[in-house]
């Protein structure tokens, strides 16, 4: 669960989520937000499970900021397709973690996002499951 400091009440937008995040998280959160927004500018933006999500018919992907890293959740099949390129990062079943003390691999994130969009549009691939 994303850890925010100094904010009370429910967050309503992705920019509000980023503004409420710890200072060390904001540059990476702004960068991944811009990268994903550029990849699918027409997608709906929302917060689900206290995390920013992009939606096109169903959830495309989510991301969340934590104290020392952010998680990007594009779907397990997308992570599997990029397995070799993700060996330097901590991965889970449906997520990959990027540390704040390392450059954010924006081009890699954009490529994963484009594959997720393609899978949804061509195969109606669900987000998780």
N, C-alpha and C positions, 0 to 999 in steps of 0.2 A: 504494500500500500504506500502510495506517495506520502512523503513527510513534508508538511508545509509548516512554516513558522510565522507567527505574527498575523494570521488571518483567521477571522471567525466568520461563521456563516457559510452557506453553500456557495461554491464557485459555479458560475453560470457559463463562462466562455473559456476557450483555450488561452487567449491572451490574459484573462484573469488568473487562470491556473498558473501560467508562467510567472506573472507578477507576484504571486503568493509563494512561489518556490524559493528555496534557499538561494542566496546570492551566487554561490559557486555553481549552481545548476542552471541558472538562467541563460548563459551564453549557448550552451549545448541545446537546451530546450527551444530557444529561439531559432537556432540553426536547423534542428530537425523539423520544427513546425514549418519553417520557410521551404525546406526541401520537399516535404510532403504536400504542402499547399501548391507548390509549383508543379508537382507530379500529377495531381488531380484537383485542379482549381475549381471544378464544378461540384466536388464532393461536399456533402453536408458535414459540418463540424459539430461535435457535441462532447459532453463529458459523460462517460459511463464507468461505473465502478470507481469513481473519483479519478479517472484517467482520460486524457484527451483521445478522441477517436475520430476517424474519418469514415463516412458512411456513403455508400452508393448502392442502394437497394438493401444491402446488409453491411455489417462492419467490414471495412477494408483492412484497417490496422489501427493499433493503439500505441501510445507511448506514455511513459510515466517517469517522473524525476524522483530520485532518492538522494540521500545525503552525499554520496560520492560517485554515483553513476546514474545513467538513465537506461531504461529498458525500452526496446522497440519490439512490438509484437505484430509481426506480419502474417503469421500462420505457420504451423509445423511444416507443411509441404514446401513453402518458400524457403524456410531455414534449411531444409534438407537439400534443396537445389543449390544453395550457396555454401554448403558445408565446408568445402575446401577453402573458401575465402574467409570463413568465419573462425578458423582455427586459433587465431590470436585473441579471440574474445570469448567471454563466458556465455554459454548458451544454455537455455532450458528447453522444455518441450516446444514451447511456442514463442520464446523470446530470446533476444540477444542483448547483452549489457555492454554499454560503452562508458568508460571511465571519463570523468571530467578532466583529469590531468593528462589526457591524450587527445590528439586531434580527432574530431568527429569525422568518420568516413562518409561524407555526404554523397559521393558518387555511388558507393556501394549501397547505401540506404535507398537512394533513388532507383537503382536497378532492382532491388528487392521489392520496392513499392510498385514499380511498373509490372513485375511478374505477378504480384498479387492482384493488381487491377485486371491484367490479362486473364488470369485464372477465374476471377469472378465473372467477367464479361463473357468469356468463351465457354466455361464449364459450370457457371453458377456455384463456384466453390464456396462452401461455408467458411466462416472465420475460424472457429475452433470446433472441431468435431466432424 
